[in-house]
């Protein structure tokens, strides 16, 4: 699925959700050095990344290098300002057993479906998925870029990865789609397991399980503590 380009943003590259923050931490850990991260963050904030295509296991986007392209990544040849480069990111998709386990975890509580539809990824869902052997956030990122850098992720790929965190913040279904579970397919599978029609959007905030949503911040803090 194609997601439109982000306009320029002021300030640093930040995530507003626990899953977005975990993703950015993984991205930073994957980078070769802090200079690459800084270059990538500058490009992300400058709106240099074009539309981002997210499909099961793969992300594609073009990045306009701008002046930041002159502060090249480790191992990258010099590229001209305003040159377009193409970035690709591959991540492992969930296998059939993991997808089934995730569906069963989500179907175990109607509140989890409602939370996902409301833009939340409950920490208890992530915790129970982990207990079932399913990691929602990948830790293996295989990046490539036409800039020619021999060390990846380069600054251009890091810009794409940074903006992915913003997409994940806005809609956790983007993360699940990247892991091989697109929204419509996932909801259909959950409905089949639960024997109820969870595929429809809630018509009002009253239909969202507020108990689950209200506990998200507290559970997120505990989950992040475990990841430190």
C-alpha positions, 0 to 999 in steps of 0.5 A, spaced: 500 500 500 502 506 498 502 512 503 503 519 501 509 523 502 510 527 509 511 534 509 517 537 512 517 537 520 520 541 525 524 538 531 527 532 532 525 525 529 520 522 535 515 517 535 508 518 540 507 511 541 510 505 545 511 501 538 513 507 534 519 508 540 521 501 540 521 501 532 526 507 532 530 504 538 531 498 533 533 503 527 538 506 531 541 500 534 541 497 526 545 504 524 553 503 523 554 510 527 551 516 529 553 520 523 548 516 519 542 517 524 543 524 524 543 525 516 537 520 516 533 524 521 535 531 517 532 528 511 526 525 514 524 532 517 526 535 511 520 531 507 525 529 503 522 522 502 517 520 497 511 516 497 512 510 501 510 503 499 509 498 504 507 491 503 508 484 506 516 484 508 518 490 504 518 497 504 520 502 498 521 509 497 525 514 493 529 519 497 531 526 495 538 527 497 538 535 498 544 538 501 544 533 506 546 528 501 553 531 501 554 529 508 554 522 506 554 516 510 559 511 511 562 508 505 557 512 500 560 515 494 558 523 493 552 524 490 549 530 487 544 535 491 537 534 489 539 527 486 533 521 487 535 515 490 531 509 491 531 505 498 528 498 499 527 495 506 526 488 507 523 485 514 521 478 515 514 476 515 510 472 520 510 465 518 503 461 518 504 458 525 505 465 527 500 469 523 495 464 526 497 465 533 497 472 532 489 472 530 488 467 536 491 472 541 487 478 538 480 474 537 481 472 545 478 479 546 474 484 542 477 490 546 483 488 542 480 489 535 476 495 537 483 498 540 486 496 533 481 500 529 481 506 534 489 506 532 492 503 538 496 497 539 495 495 546 501 492 550 497 486 553 496 484 546 504 485 544 505 481 551 500 475 550 503 475 542 510 474 545 508 469 550 505 465 544 512 466 540 510 472 536 514 478 536 510 484 532 516 488 531 522 486 527 529 486 529 532 484 522 532 490 517 535 488 510 536 495 507 539 497 500 540 504 497 542 506 490 546 511 493 552 505 493 553 506 500 557 499 502 554 500 509 547 499 510 542 502 512 545 509 509 542 516 511 537 515 506 534 508 508 534 511 515 530 517 513 525 512 510 525 508 517 524 514 521 518 516 517 515 509 518 515 510 525 510 516 523 506 511 519 506 506 525 504 511 530 498 513 526 496 506 524 498 500 527 495 496 521 501 499 517 506 495 522 502 489 521 501 489 514 509 490 514 509 483 518 505 480 512 498 481 516 494 486 511 488 489 515 482 486 511 485 479 511 487 480 519 480 482 521 477 477 516 481 472 520 479 474 527 472 474 525 472 467 523 476 465 529 472 469 534 465 467 530 463 475 530 463 480 525 469 485 527 471 487 520 466 493 521 469 500 524 466 502 530 461 507 529 463 511 535 468 512 541 463 508 546 464 502 542 471 502 543 474 498 549 476 504 554 479 499 559 484 497 554 485 503 551 486 507 558 491 501 560 495 502 554 500 508 557 501 504 564 503 497 560 507 501 555 512 503 560 512 496 563 514 494 556 519 499 555 522 497 561 523 490 559 526 492 553 532 496 556 
